[in-house]
Amino acid sequence: MGELSSTSRWENWARTAAATPARVVHPRDLQELADTVAKSAADGLRVRAVGAGHSFTPAAVTDGVHLHLDQLDALERVERRADGTALVTVGAGIRLSALNGVLDALGLAMRNLGDIDQQSIAGAISTGTHGTGVRLGGLATQVVGARLVTAAGEVLETSPEQHPELFELARLGLGSVGVLAAVTLEVVPAFRLEAVEEPWALDDVLAGLDGPDGLVEGNDHFEFYWFPHTRRTLTKRNNRAVDGPGLNPVRGWIDDELLSNALFEVTNRLTTLVPRITPQLNQVAARSLSPRRYVARSSQVFASPRRVRFREMEYAVPRAALVEVLDRVDHWVRSSGEHVPFPVEVRFAAADDLWLSTAHGRETAYVAVHQYWRLPYLRYFTAVEEIVAAHAGRPHWGKLHWLEAERLGELYPRFADAQRVRAGADPDGVFDNPYLERVLGRRP
Ligand SMILES: Cc1cc2nc3c(=O)[nH]c(=O)nc-3n(C[C@H](O)[C@H](O)[C@H](O)COP(=O)(O)OP(=O)(O)OC[C@H]3O[C@@H](n4cnc5c(N)ncnc54)[C@H](O)[C@@H]3O)c2cc1C
């Protein structure tokens, strides 16, 4: 069996999930991984792989065998195509920050990324991690092959041509059909982005969203952060650029480390002590934002440091429902007496056809609500969950929510197919845990 680690208590980044697994294993290669899964199943233990523990849900929790794949992080193969794109196979445990470095050295890049780079590629795709961009899908849409260790300890290559149904859940399925050992990504030539960050009034943002030159269609990657208790936002427009002024390191440190992290931690602590000052503090924070514009490598623009710990729930709604959803959230925040120091993040994605993708079959707006980790979040998040329910909102699989399989089955047209494939691939529930049982259903 693979290398055993001595400490077994595990906690996720957000401190919303913990586990004390019976065994913790760090496989050194594919054979050890396959042997570990086979032996664990034979011993009657359930198995869960864990990436960086950045899911807010207990998706990676197990009382059985916890597999850490950090040693399966190597670049395995690069197949370049005439159009400049390439197929790149990497170990599934690689962290996105390392992957970005590997790709950059090859003159390549991920087409789109989320806003941090700490996750493993396996964990990120398994929960449907996404960035923003109305013509782009989430990370799993960039996966064209996945090497899977099945419940029997067998190694299977999956892709749209090989075991296509298993591939569906291998690329986005919470690890429900096996442990990912390697993934093949379709990547693009390295590119630079011009980042334009500006404070805007919420009403101007909402009025300017649509149309061919609107904020959503008119930019490669558009997102905004709305400050609750105010009508103010920070907008981010990232577009492909050949060159331009880089980010001044001092200004970068002031914005990204001092204001977005160190000072933000202080204001969150203050609002925890004196909640009623939250609206004024949000006004001050939103007013103190100054615009900035710079050009940098795509992965540097996409990812930011996030050192203030928080809890998050994110729902995918049809894009056309966004304005009404935000209006209702604003109304709830103003009338509930709840204090919310953290901005609401809004992003966009193209419709895709992945069975369990939150953007399945519809152009999507993502509405993410956050709460500082020392503050209660239940009342706020459940109120927002109720609001998005009226618009067939689908929760991010890795972020807090309270839906169960029955409701999720109504939200995903291919849910029954996913359940069928899961049951066939893992009849004894080797890869189950309570979260999977809740969201994908208990076995008969
Ligand atoms: C600060 C912060 C910022 C975030 N930003 C974004 C964002 O911009 N966009 C977004 O969409 N999400 C975002 N997230 C959510 C995050 O991307 C997801 O929760 C992601 O799944 C975390 O990846 P991980 O490597 O930590 O996986 P984990 O949380 O460790 O695991 C996630 C799931 O993947 C499974 N898994 C892990 N490895 C394997 C494997 N080898 N084989 C099979 N299954 C496996 C686990 O069992 C679990 O079910 C953010 C989270 C945090 C804390």
The ligand as a MOL file (V3000), in Angstrom:
LIG
                    3D

  0  0  0     0  0            999 V3000
M  V30 BEGIN CTAB
M  V30 COUNTS 53 58 0 0 0
M  V30 BEGIN ATOM
M  V30 1 C -10.9500 30.6830 -1.5250 0
M  V30 2 C -11.7330 29.8430 -2.5120 0
M  V30 3 C -11.9220 30.3240 -3.8030 0
M  V30 4 C -12.6610 29.5610 -4.7240 0
M  V30 5 N -12.8430 30.0620 -5.9850 0
M  V30 6 C -13.6170 29.3760 -6.8660 0
M  V30 7 C -13.8760 29.8800 -8.1630 0
M  V30 8 O -13.3700 30.9230 -8.5620 0
M  V30 9 N -14.7250 29.1820 -8.9610 0
M  V30 10 C -15.3150 28.0200 -8.5540 0
M  V30 11 O -16.1020 27.4560 -9.3090 0
M  V30 12 N -15.0440 27.4820 -7.3480 0
M  V30 13 C -14.2010 28.1320 -6.5070 0
M  V30 14 N -13.9300 27.5920 -5.2790 0
M  V30 15 C -14.4180 26.2290 -4.9890 0
M  V30 16 C -13.3300 25.1970 -5.3510 0
M  V30 17 O -12.7890 25.4450 -6.6250 0
M  V30 18 C -13.9310 23.7850 -5.3910 0
M  V30 19 O -14.5770 23.4900 -4.2030 0
M  V30 20 C -12.8860 22.7230 -5.7200 0
M  V30 21 O -13.5150 21.4790 -5.7470 0
M  V30 22 C -11.7540 22.6590 -4.7280 0
M  V30 23 O -10.7310 21.8420 -5.2460 0
M  V30 24 P -9.8550 20.9540 -4.2540 0
M  V30 25 O -8.6470 20.4740 -4.9930 0
M  V30 26 O -9.6410 21.6770 -2.9960 0
M  V30 27 O -10.8410 19.7290 -4.0550 0
M  V30 28 P -11.4530 19.1320 -2.6880 0
M  V30 29 O -12.3050 20.1460 -2.0710 0
M  V30 30 O -10.3710 18.5570 -1.8800 0
M  V30 31 O -12.3500 17.9660 -3.3130 0
M  V30 32 C -13.4640 18.2960 -4.1040 0
M  V30 33 C -14.1360 17.0170 -4.5990 0
M  V30 34 O -13.2800 16.3920 -5.5580 0
M  V30 35 C -13.0410 15.0550 -5.1740 0
M  V30 36 N -11.6830 14.7120 -5.6050 0
M  V30 37 C -10.5340 15.3200 -5.2800 0
M  V30 38 N -9.5010 14.7020 -5.8930 0
M  V30 39 C -10.0310 13.6940 -6.6070 0
M  V30 40 C -9.4810 12.6820 -7.4530 0
M  V30 41 N -8.1680 12.5760 -7.6740 0
M  V30 42 N -10.3330 11.8060 -8.0400 0
M  V30 43 C -11.6630 11.8710 -7.8230 0
M  V30 44 N -12.2340 12.7990 -7.0370 0
M  V30 45 C -11.4150 13.6960 -6.4340 0
M  V30 46 C -13.1900 15.0500 -3.6670 0
M  V30 47 O -13.4620 13.7570 -3.1590 0
M  V30 48 C -14.3710 15.9870 -3.5120 0
M  V30 49 O -15.5720 15.3150 -3.7690 0
M  V30 50 C -13.1890 28.2970 -4.3500 0
M  V30 51 C -12.9710 27.8120 -3.0530 0
M  V30 52 C -12.2420 28.5850 -2.1450 0
M  V30 53 C -12.0180 28.0570 -0.7570 0
M  V30 END ATOM
M  V30 BEGIN BOND
M  V30 1 1 1 2
M  V30 2 1 2 3
M  V30 3 2 2 52
M  V30 4 2 3 4
M  V30 5 1 4 5
M  V30 6 1 4 50
M  V30 7 2 5 6
M  V30 8 1 6 7
M  V30 9 1 6 13
M  V30 10 2 7 8
M  V30 11 1 7 9
M  V30 12 1 9 10
M  V30 13 2 10 11
M  V30 14 1 10 12
M  V30 15 2 12 13
M  V30 16 1 13 14
M  V30 17 1 14 15
M  V30 18 1 14 50
M  V30 19 1 15 16
M  V30 20 1 16 17
M  V30 21 1 16 18
M  V30 22 1 18 19
M  V30 23 1 18 20
M  V30 24 1 20 21
M  V30 25 1 20 22
M  V30 26 1 22 23
M  V30 27 1 23 24
M  V30 28 2 24 25
M  V30 29 1 24 26
M  V30 30 1 24 27
M  V30 31 1 27 28
M  V30 32 2 28 29
M  V30 33 1 28 30
M  V30 34 1 28 31
M  V30 35 1 31 32
M  V30 36 1 32 33
M  V30 37 1 33 34
M  V30 38 1 33 48
M  V30 39 1 34 35
M  V30 40 1 35 36
M  V30 41 1 35 46
M  V30 42 1 36 37
M  V30 43 1 36 45
M  V30 44 2 37 38
M  V30 45 1 38 39
M  V30 46 1 39 40
M  V30 47 2 39 45
M  V30 48 1 40 41
M  V30 49 2 40 42
M  V30 50 1 42 43
M  V30 51 2 43 44
M  V30 52 1 44 45
M  V30 53 1 46 47
M  V30 54 1 46 48
M  V30 55 1 48 49
M  V30 56 2 50 51
M  V30 57 1 51 52
M  V30 58 1 52 53
M  V30 END BOND
M  V30 END CTAB
M  END
